[in-house]
């Protein structure tokens, strides 16, 4: 059942909660929300022993719009969810949602620990430059209200071949992607896109809560290098889920998260 919290700026944030136990909030990555993406499957796997909150980041699903967006608003959204969870919670963030979860973990909003899966930071000069170009392009697409171009640009950026992108344009899910396309631009802000999405080493080093960084053994080396660098900067536990890609299987992920969330 969908419920709502009201963020500090008055925006309504839609969420649902399943299970009983210590609270965990799942933070989705690019283009995903409760009705489209991995959070529902992960929540179901974690619900035995946790109260799991899945939510629609602003501009997605049933949550309010991006009007007046600033990165601080997304931290405030998470603060409202943590308050609804009883004032303290663990966070689990996927991909760019992992970058947001790491930011929130240092914001003094009641985050007790944070786990992330493959936050897509840049670790080379080439990647930094490529991300800046991507950010500029997707911002132009959204400013021109060309949502299809923004989605296609994102897919090309993450390595999808052009023929596959053309095929996706004809699929029933394409309108779902377009409906949240403006959040591609805001996700670049979460990643410090203006400077190429570097690993935020100083911010990670300042975290005082337990951190777990995960990657998949079959994921691209660029994502695995980012995970290793983030873990090193945060003095975090780092683990590889063998046989997994960026689209991690909930049943493989959940036992590792449960172990981390219940240790210490």
C-alpha positions as CSV (number, residue, x, y, z in Angstrom):
1,X,0.0,0.0,0.0
2,X,1.3,3.4,-1.0
3,X,1.9,5.9,1.8
4,X,3.3,9.4,1.8
5,X,5.7,11.5,3.7
6,X,6.1,15.3,3.2
7,X,9.6,16.5,2.7
8,X,10.9,19.8,4.1
9,X,10.0,21.8,1.0
10,X,6.4,20.4,1.0
11,X,6.9,17.8,-1.7
12,X,5.1,14.5,-1.1
13,X,7.3,11.4,-1.3
14,X,5.5,8.1,-2.0
15,X,6.7,4.9,-0.3
16,X,5.7,1.5,0.9
17,X,7.0,-0.6,3.7
18,X,7.1,-4.3,4.2
19,X,8.3,-6.6,6.9
20,X,9.1,-6.1,10.6
21,X,12.3,-5.3,12.3
22,X,15.1,-2.7,12.0
23,X,14.4,-0.2,9.2
24,X,16.2,-0.3,5.9
25,X,15.5,2.3,3.1
26,X,16.3,1.3,-0.5
27,X,17.5,4.1,-2.7
28,X,17.0,3.4,-6.5
29,X,19.4,4.3,-9.3
30,X,18.8,5.9,-12.7
31,X,15.3,5.6,-14.3
32,X,14.1,3.3,-11.5
33,X,11.3,3.6,-9.0
34,X,9.0,1.3,-7.1
35,X,6.9,0.2,-10.1
36,X,9.9,-0.3,-12.3
37,X,13.2,-1.5,-11.1
38,X,14.8,-3.9,-8.5
39,X,13.6,-2.3,-5.3
40,X,10.4,-4.4,-4.9
41,X,12.3,-7.7,-5.3
42,X,15.0,-6.6,-2.9
43,X,12.5,-5.5,-0.3
44,X,10.7,-8.8,-0.5
45,X,14.0,-10.6,0.1
46,X,14.9,-8.4,3.1
47,X,11.4,-8.3,4.7
48,X,12.1,-11.4,6.8
49,X,13.8,-9.6,9.7
50,X,13.6,-5.9,8.5
51,X,11.1,-3.2,8.0
52,X,12.0,-2.3,4.4
53,X,11.0,1.1,2.9
54,X,11.0,1.4,-0.9
55,X,10.2,4.9,-2.2
56,X,9.9,6.9,-5.4
57,X,12.6,9.5,-5.6
58,X,11.2,12.9,-6.4
59,X,10.3,13.3,-10.1
60,X,9.5,9.5,-10.3
61,X,6.4,7.3,-9.8
62,X,3.9,8.7,-7.4
63,X,6.2,11.2,-5.7
64,X,6.1,15.0,-6.3
65,X,7.8,16.8,-9.1
66,X,11.4,18.0,-9.6
67,X,10.4,21.7,-9.4
68,X,13.1,23.7,-7.8
69,X,15.4,20.7,-7.7
70,X,18.6,20.8,-5.6
71,X,20.6,17.9,-4.3
72,X,19.7,19.0,-0.7
73,X,16.0,18.3,-1.4
74,X,16.8,14.6,-2.0
75,X,18.7,14.5,1.3
76,X,15.6,16.0,2.9
77,X,13.4,13.4,1.3
78,X,15.5,10.7,2.9
79,X,15.4,12.5,6.2
80,X,11.6,12.4,6.1
81,X,11.6,8.7,5.3
82,X,14.0,8.0,8.1
83,X,11.8,9.9,10.5
84,X,8.8,7.9,9.3
85,X,10.9,4.8,10.1
86,X,11.2,5.8,13.7
87,X,14.2,8.2,13.5
88,X,16.9,5.8,12.5
89,X,17.5,3.4,9.6
90,X,20.1,1.7,7.4
91,X,20.3,2.7,3.7
92,X,21.0,0.5,0.7
93,X,21.6,2.3,-2.6
94,X,22.0,0.9,-6.0
95,X,24.2,2.5,-8.7
96,X,23.6,6.3,-8.6
97,X,21.3,5.7,-5.7
98,X,24.4,4.5,-3.9
99,X,26.0,7.8,-4.4
100,X,23.0,9.5,-2.9
101,X,22.9,7.0,0.1
102,X,26.5,7.8,0.8
103,X,25.8,11.5,0.8
104,X,22.8,11.0,3.2
105,X,24.9,8.8,5.5
106,X,27.0,11.9,6.4
107,X,24.1,14.3,6.7
108,X,23.1,13.7,10.3
109,X,19.6,12.4,9.5
110,X,19.7,9.2,11.5
111,X,21.4,6.9,9.1
112,X,23.0,4.1,11.2
113,X,24.8,2.3,8.4
114,X,24.9,2.2,4.6
115,X,25.5,-0.4,1.9
116,X,25.9,0.4,-1.7
117,X,26.1,-1.6,-4.9
118,X,28.4,-0.3,-7.7
119,X,28.1,3.5,-7.4
120,X,29.2,4.7,-10.8
121,X,32.1,7.0,-9.9
122,X,34.8,7.9,-12.4
123,X,38.3,6.7,-11.6
124,X,40.3,7.8,-14.7
125,X,40.8,11.1,-16.5
126,X,39.0,9.6,-19.6
127,X,36.0,8.7,-17.5
128,X,35.9,12.1,-15.9
129,X,35.9,13.9,-19.2
130,X,33.3,11.5,-20.7
131,X,30.9,12.1,-17.7
132,X,31.2,15.8,-18.1
133,X,30.2,15.5,-21.8
134,X,27.3,13.2,-20.9
135,X,26.1,15.6,-18.2
136,X,26.2,18.5,-20.6
137,X,24.3,16.5,-23.3
138,X,21.6,15.2,-21.1
139,X,21.0,18.6,-19.6
140,X,20.5,20.0,-23.1
141,X,18.1,17.2,-24.0
142,X,16.0,17.8,-21.0
143,X,16.0,21.6,-21.5
144,X,14.8,21.0,-25.0
145,X,12.1,18.6,-23.6
146,X,13.5,15.8,-25.8
147,X,13.1,13.0,-23.3
148,X,13.7,10.3,-25.9
149,X,17.1,11.7,-26.7
150,X,18.0,11.9,-23.0
151,X,17.1,8.2,-22.5
152,X,19.0,7.2,-25.6
153,X,22.0,9.2,-24.5
154,X,22.0,7.5,-21.1
155,X,21.7,4.0,-22.6
156,X,24.6,4.8,-25.0
157,X,26.6,6.2,-22.1
158,X,26.3,3.0,-20.1
159,X,27.4,0.9,-23.1
160,X,24.2,-0.3,-24.8
161,X,24.8,-0.8,-28.6
162,X,22.8,1.5,-30.9
163,X,20.8,-1.4,-32.5
164,X,19.6,-2.4,-29.0
165,X,18.7,1.2,-28.2
166,X,16.7,1.3,-31.4
167,X,14.9,-1.9,-30.4
168,X,14.2,-0.5,-26.9
169,X,12.5,2.5,-28.5
170,X,9.8,0.1,-29.9
171,X,9.3,-1.7,-26.6
172,X,6.4,-1.1,-24.2
173,X,8.9,0.1,-21.5
174,X,10.1,3.1,-23.5
175,X,7.3,5.4,-22.3
176,X,8.2,4.4,-18.7
177,X,11.8,5.5,-19.3
178,X,10.6,8.8,-20.9
179,X,8.3,9.5,-17.9
180,X,11.3,9.8,-15.6
181,X,13.9,11.1,-18.1
182,X,14.3,14.5,-16.4
183,X,15.8,12.6,-13.4
184,X,18.7,11.6,-15.5
185,X,19.9,15.2,-15.3
186,X,19.4,15.4,-11.5
187,X,21.2,12.1,-11.0
188,X,24.3,13.7,-12.5
189,X,24.2,16.3,-9.7
190,X,24.1,13.5,-7.1
191,X,27.4,12.2,-8.7
192,X,29.1,15.7,-8.8
193,X,28.7,15.5,-12.6
194,X,30.0,19.0,-13.2
195,X,33.5,17.7,-12.4
196,X,33.1,14.3,-13.9
197,X,31.6,12.1,-11.1
198,X,34.9,11.6,-9.2
199,X,35.2,9.3,-6.1
200,X,34.3,11.8,-3.3
201,X,37.2,10.6,-1.2
202,X,37.1,13.4,1.5
203,X,33.4,13.0,2.0
204,X,33.7,9.2,2.2
205,X,36.6,9.4,4.6
206,X,34.5,11.6,7.0
207,X,31.8,9.0,7.4
208,X,31.4,7.7,10.9
209,X,28.9,4.9,10.3
210,X,29.7,1.3,9.0
211,X,29.8,1.1,5.2
212,X,29.6,-1.9,2.9
213,X,30.5,-1.5,-0.8
214,X,29.5,-4.3,-3.2
215,X,30.2,-5.1,-6.8
216,X,29.5,-8.0,-9.2
217,X,32.1,-10.4,-10.4
218,X,30.8,-10.1,-14.0
219,X,30.4,-6.3,-14.0
220,X,32.5,-4.0,-16.1
221,X,35.9,-3.3,-14.7
222,X,35.1,0.5,-14.6
223,X,32.3,-0.2,-12.1
224,X,34.4,-2.6,-10.1
225,X,37.3,-0.1,-10.0
226,X,34.9,2.5,-8.7
227,X,33.6,0.2,-6.0
228,X,37.1,-0.6,-4.8
229,X,38.1,3.1,-4.8
230,X,34.9,4.0,-2.8
231,X,35.5,1.3,-0.3
232,X,39.1,2.3,0.2
233,X,38.2,5.9,0.7
234,X,35.4,5.1,3.2
235,X,37.5,2.5,5.0
236,X,34.6,0.2,4.2
237,X,34.0,-3.5,4.0
238,X,34.3,-4.5,0.3
239,X,32.8,-7.6,-1.2
240,X,32.3,-9.0,-4.6
241,X,29.2,-11.0,-5.5
242,X,30.5,-13.7,-7.9
243,X,28.5,-14.3,-11.0
244,X,26.6,-11.0,-10.7
245,X,26.4,-8.0,-13.1
246,X,25.2,-4.5,-12.5
247,X,21.7,-6.0,-12.5
248,X,22.2,-7.9,-9.3
249,X,19.9,-10.7,-8.3
250,X,17.9,-9.9,-5.2
251,X,18.2,-13.5,-3.8
252,X,22.0,-13.2,-4.1
253,X,22.2,-9.7,-2.7
254,X,19.8,-10.1,0.3
255,X,21.9,-12.5,2.5
256,X,24.9,-10.3,2.2
257,X,22.9,-7.2,3.1
258,X,21.2,-9.0,6.0
259,X,24.6,-10.1,7.4
260,X,25.9,-6.5,7.2
261,X,22.8,-4.9,8.6
262,X,22.7,-7.2,11.7
263,X,26.4,-7.3,12.5
264,X,27.7,-5.2,15.4
